[in-house]
Amino acid sequence: MKPHDKKLKIADIAREAGISEDEARAIAGRHPKEVPSRRLGRIKVFPEQAIGAVRRIAEKEGAIPAGAQRSDKLPGRGREETGVKGKGDSRLGAIAQQREDERRSERASAPGPSSSPRPQGVPHHLIEKVALQEKQIQRIFARLEDSEKTHLATAAALEEQIGLLERQVAALEEQNRITDEWIQYVDARLDEMAAADRDIAETTNAWASYTESEIALLKRSFTERMRDRFAGEKK
């Protein structure tokens, strides 16, 4: 691009080529060699030759019918006819337009589905929107899968803990059963021992009474014993 060439914006290229601004920007992003450009501050500008290049590419890709008539007026002449209106564009509007041009150019030149030639009649921004939505859906599905895996792992851990608690409760119940059996056995043995002690005590008392009576009898004299014996026989 020579310094003295007329500098056109992408909107001027689109109007002269007879296509939409989005289509012209996409063509410039896909074919930087055929449609050269350079930065003028924050604005991307094109030489006048870019009009013919964009138009040829658009006809080749089917964006416009081959041989269609283009506008007779250049962007510079149109602005001269409209007078002060074109010259009074604010710098803020130009900066905002340039930022929008840069974003669209970057999206058009980015690799992936958005950089491939799009079907005729489908707006570029719709293709971009559909691709973005597909990526968002993929991320949502990935998060759902991660959440499901986490839920399954948590459920498995809870089931294992519940099984461990059930086994511990069963062991405690078995231990309590054995303890109850031992208590019943000890109580029965104590009852048996108490009954045996009572029997021994009764037998001992009986023998003690008998022994005392025999000792008392032996302490008496032979004459007294014989007298008591004869007296008992008489009765």
C-alpha positions in Angstrom: 0.0 0.0 0.0 1.5 3.3 -1.2 1.3 6.4 1.2 -0.5 8.4 -1.5 -3.2 5.7 -2.1 -6.8 6.5 -1.0 -7.4 4.8 2.3 -10.8 3.0 2.7 -12.4 1.4 5.6 -14.1 -2.0 5.5 -17.5 -0.4 5.3 -16.4 1.5 2.2 -15.1 -1.7 0.6 -18.4 -3.6 1.3 -20.5 -0.8 -0.1 -18.4 -0.5 -3.3 -18.2 -4.3 -3.7 -22.0 -4.7 -3.3 -21.9 -7.0 -0.3 -22.6 -6.7 3.4 -20.0 -5.4 5.8 -19.8 -8.7 7.6 -19.1 -10.6 4.4 -16.4 -8.1 3.3 -14.7 -8.3 6.7 -14.8 -12.2 6.6 -13.3 -12.1 3.1 -10.5 -9.7 4.2 -9.8 -12.0 7.2 -9.6 -15.2 5.1 -7.6 -13.6 2.2 -5.0 -11.2 3.7 -2.7 -11.5 0.7 -5.4 -10.7 -1.9 -6.9 -7.9 0.3 -3.9 -6.2 2.0 -4.5 -3.7 4.8 -2.6 -1.7 7.4 -3.2 0.1 10.6 -3.8 3.8 10.7 -3.7 4.5 14.4 -6.5 2.3 15.8 -8.2 1.9 12.4 -7.6 -0.7 9.8 -7.6 0.8 6.3 -7.4 -0.7 2.7 -6.2 0.5 -0.7 -8.7 1.2 -3.5 -7.5 -2.0 -5.2 -9.1 -4.0 -2.4 -12.5 -3.2 -3.8 -11.9 -5.3 -6.9 -10.2 -8.1 -5.0 -13.1 -8.4 -2.5 -15.6 -8.3 -5.3 -13.8 -11.0 -7.3 -13.5 -13.2 -4.2 -17.2 -12.6 -3.3 -18.3 -13.6 -6.9 -16.1 -16.7 -6.7 -17.6 -17.8 -3.4 -21.1 -17.0 -4.6 -21.8 -14.1 -2.2 -22.8 -11.9 -5.2 -23.8 -12.9 -8.7 -21.0 -12.8 -11.2 -21.0 -9.7 -13.4 -23.3 -7.7 -11.1 -23.0 -3.9 -11.4 -21.2 -2.1 -8.6 -21.9 1.4 -7.3 -20.7 4.3 -9.6 -19.7 6.4 -6.7 -16.6 6.0 -4.6 -16.9 6.5 -0.8 -14.9 9.8 -1.0 -17.2 11.3 -3.7 -20.3 10.3 -1.7 -19.0 12.1 1.3 -18.2 15.2 -0.8 -21.8 15.3 -2.0 -23.2 14.9 1.4 -21.1 17.9 2.6 -20.6 18.5 6.3 -22.4 15.4 7.5 -19.5 13.0 6.6 -16.9 15.5 8.0 -18.7 15.8 11.3 -18.4 12.2 12.4 -17.2 12.1 15.9 -13.9 10.6 16.8 -15.6 8.5 19.5 -17.8 6.9 16.8 -14.8 6.2 14.6 -13.0 4.5 17.5 -16.0 2.4 18.4 -16.4 1.4 14.8 -12.7 0.5 14.6 -12.9 -1.7 17.7 -15.9 -3.5 16.3 -14.0 -4.0 13.0 -11.0 -5.4 14.8 -13.2 -7.9 16.8 -15.0 -9.1 13.7 -11.8 -9.4 11.8 -10.2 -11.5 14.6 -13.2 -13.8 14.7 -13.2 -14.1 10.9 -9.5 -15.0 10.9 -9.6 -17.3 13.9 -9.1 -21.1 13.2 -12.0 -23.5 13.5 -15.5 -23.6 12.0 -15.8 -19.8 11.9 -12.7 -19.4 9.6 -13.9 -21.9 6.9 -16.1 -20.6 4.0 -19.6 -20.4 5.3 -22.8 -21.4 3.3 -24.2 -18.7 1.1 -27.0 -16.7 2.8 -26.0 -17.6 6.4 -24.9 -14.5 8.4 -21.4 -14.7 9.9 -22.5 -13.6 13.3 -25.0 -16.5 13.5 -22.3 -19.0 12.7 -20.2 -17.5 15.5 -23.1 -17.6 17.9 -23.9 -21.2 17.1 -20.2 -22.2 17.6 -20.2 -20.4 20.9 -23.4 -22.1 22.1 -22.0 -25.5 21.1 -18.9 -24.9 23.2 -21.0 -23.8 26.1 -23.2 -26.9 25.8 -20.0 -29.1 25.8 -18.8 -27.4 28.9 -22.1 -27.9 30.6 -22.1 -31.6 29.7 -18.5 -32.0 31.0 -19.6 -30.4 34.3 -22.6 -32.7 34.5 -20.4 -35.7 34.0 -17.9 -34.6 36.7 -20.8 -34.0 39.1 -22.3 -37.4 38.4 -18.9 -39.1 39.0 -18.5 -37.2 42.3 -22.1 -38.2 43.3 -21.4 -41.9 42.5 -18.1 -41.8 44.4 -19.8 -40.2 47.4 -22.7 -42.8 47.3 -20.2 -45.7 47.2 -18.3 -44.3 50.2 -21.5 -43.9 52.2 -22.6 -47.4 51.4 -19.2 -48.7 52.6 -19.5 -46.8 55.8 -23.0 -48.0 56.4 -21.9 -51.6 55.8 -19.1 -51.1 58.3 -21.5 -49.7 60.9 -23.9 -52.6 60.4 -21.1 -55.1 60.9 -20.0 -53.4 64.1 -23.6 -53.4 65.4 -24.0 -57.1 64.7 -20.7 -57.8 66.5 -21.9 -55.8 69.6 -25.2 -57.7 69.6 -23.4 -61.0 69.5 -21.2 -59.9 72.3 -24.2 -58.8 74.4 -25.9 -62.2 73.8 -22.8 -64.1 75.0 -22.5 -61.8 78.1 -26.2 -62.5 78.9 -25.7 -66.2 78.6 -22.7 -66.0 81.0 -24.6 -64.0 83.5 -27.5 -66.5 83.5 -25.0 -69.4 83.9 -23.2 -67.6 86.9 -26.6 -66.9 88.5 -27.6 -70.5 88.2 -24.3 -71.7 89.7 -24.6 -69.3 92.6 -28.1 -70.5 93.3 -26.8 -74.1 93.3 -23.9 -73.2 95.6 -26.3 -71.4 98.0 -28.6 -74.5 98.1 -25.6 -76.7 98.8 -24.5 -74.4 101.6 -28.0 -74.6 103.2 -28.0 -78.4 103.0 -24.5 -78.5 104.7 -25.6 -76.1 107.4 -28.7 -78.1 108.2 -26.8 -81.4 108.3 -24.1 -79.7 110.5 -26.8 -78.5 112.9 -28.4 -81.9 113.1 -25.1 -83.5 113.9 -24.2 -80.8 116.4 -27.5 -81.4 118.2 -27.0 -85.2 118.2 -23.4 -84.8 119.5 -24.5 -82.5 122.3 -27.2 -84.9 123.4 -24.7 -87.8 123.4 -22.2 -85.8 125.3 -24.7 -84.9 127.9 -25.7 -88.5 128.2 -22.1 -89.6 128.7 -21.6 -87.0 131.4 -24.2 -88.8 133.6 -23.2 -91.7 135.9 -23.9 -95.3 135.1 -26.5 -95.6 137.8 -28.4 -92.6 136.5 -28.3 -93.9 133.0 -29.6 -97.4 134.1 -32.4 -95.8 136.2 -33.5 -93.7 133.3 -33.4 -96.7 131.1 -35.5 -98.9 133.4 -37.9 -96.0 133.9 -38.3 -95.8 130.1 -39.0 -99.5 129.8 -41.7 -99.3 132.5 -43.5 -96.6 130.6 
